[in-house]
Amino acid sequence: MSSARPETPLREGLPPLPRAGATPRAVRDALHPEHREAFDRAFRAALETAERELDLQAIHETVEYWRRRAWITRDPEEHRRVVREAVTALTGEMPPDDEPTDISERRL
């Protein structure tokens, strides 16, 4: 993986976005803090798989999944709005106002 430079934030206060080929550290740093623990767990699991199978594919797939997740979730308010709209479109019902976004995402 390269140490590709992150993109400049589109809006003030949002983290830089990691480009394709970003390092695991760059991807983790770009994630909203509430997602970093899940990234750490997934990355450690990928490391274990890579060690067991002598294949780095699990690491590459994990880092790419979370890189894309960083792009999608970088603006928590916009992400929440889009998830709520998607749930409404698929179920015909708006999620409760106090429902956490990760719970709403599980409906998708």
Buried (B, 14 or more C-beta within 10 A) or exposed (E): BEEEEBEEBEEEEBBBBBBEBBBBEBBBBBBBEEBBEEBBEBBEEBBEBBEEEEEEEBBBEBBBBBBEBBEEBBBEEEBBEEBBEBBBEEEEEEBEEEBEBEEBBEBE
